[in-house]
Amino acid sequence: MNQPFHFLLTMSPSVNFQRSVQPDYRSLCRKLSGSCIAKTLLCLFWLILVIPANSGSPVTSQKPPNILLIVSDDQAWTDYGFMGHPHLQTPNLDRLARRSLQFHRGYVPSSLCCPSLASLITGRYPHQHGVVCNDPPRPSGMNPKDYYASESYRAGREQLSRFVEQVPTLPRLLQSKGYLSFQSGKWWQNHFSRGGFTHGMTLGDGTRGGRHGDAGLEIGRKTLQPIYDFIATAKQADRPWMVWYAPMMPHDPHTPPDRLLAKYRARTDSLAVAKYWAMVEWFDESCGQLITHLERTGMSKDTVVAYVTDNGWITDPQSGRYAPRSKQSPYDGGLRTPILLHWPGRIQPHKDDHAVSSLDLMPTLLKLTGTTSPPGLGGLDLLDRGAIAKRRAVFGACFTHDAVDLDRPSSGLRWRWMVQGNWKLIVPNPPQEPNGALELYELRQDPGEFINRAPFETERVERMREDLERWWPGN
């Protein structure tokens, strides 16, 4: 059994409005004394409604919050101290979690980096925005290295970038509120401006590679200075800001500092697992540095910090690659993630056990900034507890790593899945998974998804499958 998941068998998991006009209430009361009741009521009505609306100084409104969006890359939902991992230490994210609205049962709509990130920034499912793959279709017989250098590959990446440009994105919508935005880390869609960012690191010019995010991948592993510089620029311009911090961490190559590798070598017999665990803590350190920077510059109280991962990862102890039931799979090892929201004094720390989606982050952040959400988003406001409690299910779909046909998202469909309460249904797509079978898991008692209940819960499967078809029939 994969070491990061071995313990699953034993798991059970006021806004204050201040008027600019302050009446002299004692004087007012003296003037009202002796007046008839009708006049008194009329004066009070005028005081409450007319003065705030028509005074020369309008009601003051708070400046929209800054946004620091932290996106982990290839990290299992179990791999945090606050999620109960027996060996990993993530003190900075643990501290953030304690001060946050915590959703321990978050899900990304697809267990692959590029489509998951595209959904995060657009608030739409992969089959809606069209980015269902990491890479465009590769011609038969062409090796990946030659393909990535080919004109065919560049044309495919350009088409994927156009897909993202055709729908509203979080940074593009925030521009209407005066926001500056900064892209760093993972970004597959060529130049950062294609996603609506005003500033960024990824140029997409092909000089440093067109996959993952070229120059943007230096963030976290080599430096955080570009983010600090951007925040200073926005502060000098007196503009609210958004930072997309999506470092290629703990994503391979797993090259952690020696001090961290030595620490985890003493905790596992597998060098590959030790490297991955050390990468997780290295990533945690970078998150702590960013949050400390906000505190030292006095910007913490004005900043929403949101956390999510793009997809999961379980290290194969022998090969060091990802295990079959993690990245690119329909299992929680590839799809589940904690989701955190922190805003000092404005978002109450609380643990919520409902299943939620990374698609919920976009409408939530738009609402917090006073920005109108566009139609067609797939998520809900995470601060609306009533709406979250009433949601019937969380949905998603997994596709082939390389697209089959960029103009037909369903051509690469492997599985559709849904989580309803504590139950999870996985439905394979025969053209891509001809040997697949229906799978149903009870996640509270079986978080590792080892016992397929589909043969014994036929009525439940049928009801859930009807909901899945209503969400998307897969064609």
C-alpha positions in Angstrom: 0.0 0.0 0.0 1.2 3.5 -0.8 2.8 5.0 2.3 1.0 8.4 2.3 -2.3 6.6 2.4 -1.6 3.8 4.9 -3.3 5.5 7.7 -6.6 5.8 5.8 -7.7 2.4 7.1 -7.9 3.8 10.6 -9.4 7.1 9.8 -13.0 7.8 10.6 -12.4 12.5 9.0 -20.6 42.6 11.5 -20.0 44.8 8.9 -20.0 48.2 10.8 -21.5 51.0 8.7 -20.5 54.4 10.0 -22.4 57.4 8.8 -20.3 60.4 7.7 -23.0 62.7 9.2 -23.3 62.6 13.0 -26.4 64.6 14.1 -26.5 66.5 17.4 -29.1 64.2 19.0 -29.5 66.3 22.2 -30.3 69.4 20.2 -32.6 67.5 18.0 -34.5 66.1 21.0 -34.9 69.7 22.4 -36.3 70.8 19.1 -38.7 67.9 19.0 -40.0 68.4 22.6 -43.5 69.6 22.6 -44.2 68.6 19.0 -47.0 66.3 18.2 -46.4 62.6 17.7 -46.9 62.8 14.0 -44.3 65.5 13.5 -41.9 63.6 15.8 -42.3 60.4 13.8 -41.9 62.3 10.5 -38.6 63.9 11.7 -37.3 60.5 12.9 -38.2 59.0 9.5 -36.4 61.8 7.8 -33.3 61.5 10.0 -33.0 57.7 9.4 -33.6 57.7 5.6 -32.9 61.1 4.1 -29.7 62.2 5.8 -27.6 59.2 4.9 -28.9 59.2 1.3 -28.6 62.9 0.5 -25.8 64.3 2.7 -22.9 65.9 0.9 -20.5 63.2 2.3 -21.6 59.7 1.1 -21.6 56.7 3.3 -18.0 55.4 3.4 -17.4 51.9 2.1 -14.4 49.7 2.8 -11.8 49.2 0.2 -12.1 45.8 -1.5 -9.8 43.1 -0.1 -6.6 41.9 -1.7 -6.6 38.3 -2.7 -3.7 35.8 -2.2 -4.7 32.6 -4.0 -2.4 29.7 -3.0 -2.6 26.7 -5.3 -0.6 23.6 -4.4 0.5 21.3 -7.2 0.2 17.5 -7.0 -0.5 17.0 -3.3 -2.8 14.5 -1.8 -5.6 15.7 0.5 -4.1 13.6 3.3 -0.7 15.3 3.2 -1.0 18.0 5.8 -0.6 18.2 9.6 -4.1 19.6 10.0 -5.5 16.7 7.9 -4.0 14.2 10.3 -0.9 13.0 8.4 1.2 10.9 10.9 4.6 12.0 9.5 4.3 15.2 7.5 4.7 18.6 9.1 3.1 21.7 7.6 3.1 24.2 10.4 2.4 27.2 8.3 -0.7 25.8 6.6 -1.8 24.3 9.9 -1.7 27.8 11.4 -3.6 29.2 8.4 -6.2 26.4 8.7 -6.8 27.1 12.4 -7.7 30.7 11.5 -9.8 29.8 8.4 -13.1 28.6 7.2 -12.0 25.0 6.5 -13.6 22.6 4.0 -11.9 19.2 4.5 -14.0 17.7 1.7 -13.1 19.9 -1.2 -12.9 18.5 -4.8 -11.4 19.7 -8.0 -13.5 18.9 -11.1 -10.6 17.0 -12.9 -7.5 15.3 -11.6 -5.1 16.8 -14.0 -3.1 20.1 -13.7 -4.1 22.1 -16.8 -7.9 21.5 -16.9 -8.1 21.9 -13.1 -6.3 25.3 -13.2 -8.4 26.4 -16.1 -11.5 25.6 -14.1 -10.2 27.4 -11.1 -9.7 30.7 -13.0 -12.9 30.5 -15.1 -15.3 28.9 -12.5 -16.5 26.4 -15.2 -16.2 22.7 -15.7 -13.6 21.5 -18.3 -16.2 20.4 -20.8 -17.6 23.9 -20.6 -14.4 25.9 -21.1 -12.8 23.3 -23.4 -9.5 22.8 -21.7 -9.9 19.1 -20.9 -6.2 18.1 -21.3 -2.7 18.9 -20.5 -1.5 18.7 -24.1 -3.1 18.9 -27.5 -3.4 15.7 -29.6 0.0 14.2 -30.4 0.5 12.6 -33.8 0.9 8.9 -33.7 4.5 7.8 -33.6 5.9 11.2 -32.6 7.8 11.3 -29.3 6.9 13.9 -26.7 10.2 15.9 -27.0 9.8 16.4 -30.8 6.1 17.1 -30.4 6.6 19.9 -27.8 9.0 21.6 -30.3 6.6 21.3 -33.2 4.4 23.8 -34.9 1.5 21.4 -34.4 2.0 21.6 -30.6 2.2 25.4 -30.6 -1.0 25.6 -32.7 -2.8 23.4 -30.2 -1.6 25.4 -27.2 -2.8 28.6 -29.0 -6.3 27.0 -29.4 -6.4 26.1 -25.7 -5.4 29.7 -24.8 -8.3 31.0 -26.9 -10.7 28.8 -25.1 -9.8 30.6 -21.8 -10.0 34.0 -23.5 -13.6 33.3 -24.6 -15.0 33.2 -21.0 -14.7 35.6 -18.1 -11.8 34.9 -15.7 -11.3 35.9 -12.1 -8.5 38.4 -12.7 -10.3 39.8 -15.8 -13.5 40.4 -13.8 -11.5 42.0 -10.9 -10.1 44.5 -13.3 -13.5 46.1 -13.4 -13.1 46.9 -9.7 -9.6 48.4 -10.2 -7.6 45.3 -9.3 -4.1 44.7 -10.4 -3.3 40.9 -10.7 -0.1 38.9 -10.8 0.4 35.4 -12.2 3.2 33.3 -10.9 3.9 29.6 -11.1 1.9 27.1 -13.1 0.2 28.7 -16.1 -0.3 26.7 -19.3 -2.1 29.3 -21.5 0.8 31.1 -23.0 1.2 34.8 -22.0 -0.2 35.7 -18.5 -2.5 38.3 -20.1 -4.4 35.6 -21.9 -6.0 34.8 -18.5 -6.7 38.5 -17.7 -3.7 39.1 -15.4 -2.3 42.6 -15.5 1.2 41.4 -14.4 2.9 38.1 -14.5 5.9 35.9 -15.0 4.9 33.5 -17.7 5.5 34.9 -21.2 4.6 31.9 -23.3 7.1 33.0 -26.0 8.6 29.5 -26.3 12.1 30.6 -25.2 11.8 28.6 -21.9 9.4 25.9 -22.8 5.6 26.2 -23.4 4.4 23.7 -20.8 3.6 24.2 -17.2 4.5 27.9 -17.1 8.2 28.6 -18.2 9.7 31.5 -16.3 6.9 31.5 -13.8 8.1 28.2 -12.4 10.9 29.9 -10.6 8.5 31.1 -8.0 8.7 29.3 -4.7 11.6 27.1 -5.7 14.1 29.9 -6.3 12.5 33.2 -5.1 9.4 35.0 -3.9 10.7 38.4 -4.7 8.6 39.0 -7.8 5.5 38.7 -5.7 6.8 41.1 -3.1 7.7 43.6 -5.8 4.2 43.3 -7.3 2.5 43.9 -4.0 4.7 46.9 -3.4 3.7 48.3 -6.9 0.0 47.8 -6.2 0.3 49.4 -2.8 2.1 52.4 -4.2 -0.6 52.8 -6.8 -3.2 52.4 -4.0 -4.9 49.6 -5.9 -6.4 46.3 -4.6 -4.5 43.3 -5.9 -4.7 39.6 -6.6 -1.8 37.2 -6.5 -2.0 33.7 -8.2 0.7 31.8 -6.3 0.7 28.3 -8.0 4.3 27.1 -7.7 5.4 23.8 -9.2 5.5 22.5 -5.6 5.5 19.8 -4.4 5.2 18.7 -8.1 8.2 16.7 -9.4 11.1 17.1 -9.9 11.3 16.3 -6.2 14.4 18.2 -5.4 14.0 19.4 -1.8 16.7 21.1 0.4 19.0 18.5 1.9 18.0 19.6 5.5 14.4 18.6 4.8 15.3 15.4 2.9 17.4 14.2 5.8 14.5 14.9 8.2 12.1 12.6 6.2 14.7 10.0 5.3 14.5 9.1 9.0 10.7 8.6 8.7 10.4 6.2 5.8 12.3 3.4 4.1 11.5 4.9 0.6 13.7 7.6 -0.7 11.0 8.5 -3.3 8.5 9.1 -0.5 11.0 11.0 1.6 11.7 13.3 -1.3 8.0 14.0 -1.8 7.3 14.6 1.9 10.3 17.0 2.0 8.8 18.9 -1.0 5.5 19.3 0.8 7.2 20.9 3.8 9.3 23.1 1.5 6.1 24.3 -0.2 4.6 24.9 3.3 7.7 27.1 4.2 7.1 29.3 1.1 3.4 29.7 2.1 4.6 30.8 5.5 7.0 33.4 4.0 4.2 34.9 2.0 1.8 35.1 4.9 4.5 36.6 7.1 5.2 39.2 4.5 1.6 40.3 4.6 1.7 40.6 8.4 5.0 42.5 8.4 3.7 45.0 5.8 0.4 45.5 7.6 -1.6 44.1 4.8 -2.9 40.9 6.5 -6.1 42.4 7.7 -7.0 43.6 4.2 -6.2 40.4 2.4 -8.3 37.3 1.7 -6.0 34.2 1.6 -7.6 31.2 -0.2 -6.0 27.8 -0.4 -6.6 24.8 -2.7 -4.6 22.2 -4.6 -4.9 21.5 -8.4 -5.0 17.7 -8.1 -3.7 14.9 -5.8 -0.6 12.8 -5.8 0.4 9.5 -4.1 4.0 8.6 -4.5 4.8 5.1 -5.8 7.5 4.0 -3.2 9.6 2.3 -5.9 9.4 4.4 -9.0 8.8 7.8 -7.4 6.1 8.5 -10.0 2.4 8.9 -9.1 0.4 5.8 -8.0 -2.5 4.6 -10.2 -5.2 5.8 -7.8 -4.1 9.4 -7.6 -3.3 11.9 -10.3 -5.4 11.4 -13.5 -7.7 9.0 -11.7 -11.3 9.4 -10.5 -10.4 8.6 -6.9 -10.1 10.9 -4.0 -6.3 10.5 -4.2 -6.5 12.6 -7.3 -9.5 14.7 -6.8 -9.9 15.7 -3.1 -8.3 18.8 -1.5 -8.8 20.9 1.5 -10.1 24.4 0.8 -9.3 27.3 3.1 -10.6 30.8 3.3 -9.0 33.4 5.7 -9.8 37.0 6.2 -9.0 38.3 9.7 -12.1 39.7 11.5 -14.3 39.1 8.4 -14.4 35.3 7.9 -15.1 33.3 11.0 -12.9 30.2 11.5 -15.0 27.1 11.3 -14.8 23.5 10.1 -17.4 22.5 7.5 -17.9 18.9 6.6 -20.0 19.4 3.4 -18.5 18.4 0.1 -17.5 21.5 -1.9 -15.7 22.2 -5.2 -12.8 24.4 -6.3 -15.3 26.0 -8.7 -16.9 27.6 -5.5 -13.8 29.8 -5.1 -14.5 32.1 -8.0 -18.1 33.1 -7.0 -16.9 33.4 -3.4 -14.0 35.7 -4.1 -16.1 37.8 -6.5 -18.8 38.2 -3.8 -16.2 39.2 -1.2 -14.8 41.9 -3.6 -18.2 43.2 -4.5 -17.9 42.0 -8.1 -20.9 40.6 -10.0 -20.6 37.0 -11.0 -21.1 36.2 -14.7 -23.8 33.7 -15.6 -22.9 30.1 -16.1 -20.6 29.5 -13.1 -20.6 26.0 -11.7 -20.0 26.9 -8.1 -21.6 28.4 -5.0 -20.6 31.1 -2.5 -18.7 29.2 0.2 -19.9 31.7 2.8 -23.5 30.9 2.1 -23.9 28.0 4.5 -27.5 27.5 3.6 -26.7 27.1 -0.1 -23.8 24.7 0.7 -26.0 22.6 2.9 -28.8 22.3 0.3 -26.5 21.4 -2.6 -27.4 17.9 -4.0 -23.9 16.9 -5.1 -20.5 17.9 -6.3 -19.6 16.7 -9.9 -16.6 16.3 -12.1 -15.0 14.4 -15.0 -11.6 13.0 -15.9 -10.1 13.1 -19.4 -7.1 11.8 -21.3 -3.8 13.5 -20.7 -3.5 14.4 -24.4 -6.6 15.6 -26.1 -8.3 13.4 -28.7 -10.1 16.3 -30.5 -9.8 19.8 -29.1 -13.2 20.7 -30.7 -15.0 17.9 -29.0 -14.2 17.8 -25.3 -16.2 14.6 -24.8 -13.9 12.7 -27.2 -11.3 12.3 -24.4 -13.7 11.6 -21.5 -12.6 8.7 -19.3 -14.9 9.0 -16.3 -17.6 11.1 -14.9 -18.1 11.1 -11.1 -20.2 12.7 -8.3 -20.1 13.0 -4.5 -23.5 13.1 -2.8 -23.4 13.2 0.9 -20.9 10.5 1.9 -21.4 8.5 -1.3 -19.3 8.7 -4.4 -20.3 7.3 -7.9 -17.8 6.8 -10.7 -19.1 6.1 -14.2 -16.6 5.0 -16.9 -16.9 6.1 -20.5 -16.7 3.0 -22.7 -14.8 4.5 -25.7 -11.8 5.4 -23.4 -12.4 2.9 -20.6 -13.7 -0.2 -22.3 -13.0 -2.4 -19.3 -14.3 0.0 -16.7 -17.1 -0.8 -14.3 -19.5 1.3 -12.2 -18.0 2.1 -8.8 -19.8 3.3 -5.7 -18.0 4.1 -2.4 -19.2 5.1 1.1 -16.5 7.6 1.9 -16.9 8.1 5.6 -16.4 4.4 6.4 -14.1 3.8 3.4 -12.1 6.9 2.6 -9.5 4.9 0.7 -12.2 3.7 -1.7 -11.4 0.0 -1.4 -14.9 -1.5 -1.3 -17.0 -1.1 -4.4 -20.7 -1.0 -3.2 -22.2 -0.7 -6.6 -23.3 -4.3 -6.9 -25.2 -4.1 -3.6 -26.7 -0.6 -3.9 -28.4 -0.8 -7.3 -31.2 1.6 -6.4 -28.8 4.2 -5.1 -26.6 3.9 -8.2 -29.6 4.4 -10.4 -30.7 7.6 -8.5 -27.2 9.1 -8.5 -26.7 8.2 -12.1 -29.8 10.1 -13.0 -28.4 13.2 -11.2 -25.1 12.7 -13.1 -26.9 12.6 -16.4 -28.7 15.8 -15.6 -25.4 17.5 -14.8 -23.7 16.4 -18.0 -24.6 13.4 -20.2 -20.9 13.1 -21.4 -21.5 13.8 -25.1 
